[in-house]
Amino acid sequence: MSAQPKHILERTHNIQEINSTNSKKVNLNDLLFRLKEDKKKDKKNNIILSAAALSAVAVFGIILTL
């Protein structure tokens, strides 16, 4: 995680969104920021899903051994 608090990052991102909607140019830095955020969310979701699947398999295995 970054050293900045989450609310500061969100505020910075909101300002970037306002600036990007006011201009007609494509802001490459904004696109890269969004891409990184999406990758972080996907990675987090994949880890959670994998942990849930592994837990389900473990519980099912324990039940079978009883």
N, C-alpha and C positions, 0 to 999 in steps of 0.2 A: 504494500500500500504506500501511497505517497505520504509525505510529511505534512501536507496541508489537510486541515479538517474537511470533511465531506461537504459541509454547507458552503464553504468558500469555493470549492471546486464546482458545485452546482451553480452558484451565483456567477462564476466566471463563464461556465458553459452557457447559462441563460443570456449573458451579455453577448457572447459570441453568436448565439442564435439570432438575437435582435440585429446585430451588425450584419450578419449574413443575409437576413431577409431584406434589409434596407438596400443592399448593394446588388447589382445584377451580375457581378462576377462570382465565380465559384472559388470558395476559399479552400485550398488544398489542405491546410492545417486543420480546418474544421472537419473535413471529410476523414482525415487520418485519425483525428480524435474520436470521431464516431465509430470508426472501424475498430479501434483499440477497445473502446467501451463495449461494443458488441461482442468482441472476442472474449473479453473478461466475463461477460454475462454468460456466454455459451460455455466457457470452461467451468464456471461455477455450477451451472445447471447440469453439465455432464458429470461432475464429481458427485453432486447430490444424487443424481439418478443411479450412478454406479454404486454408491454406498447403499442406497435403498435396495437395489437388486441383490447385492452381496448379502445384506442383512436378511432378505427374504429367503435366499438360498440356505443361509446358515440356520435360520429358524426351521425351515422345511427339513433340513438334514437332522437337526436335533429331534424333531418330532418323529422322524422315521426311525431313529435309534431307540426310542422309548418302547 
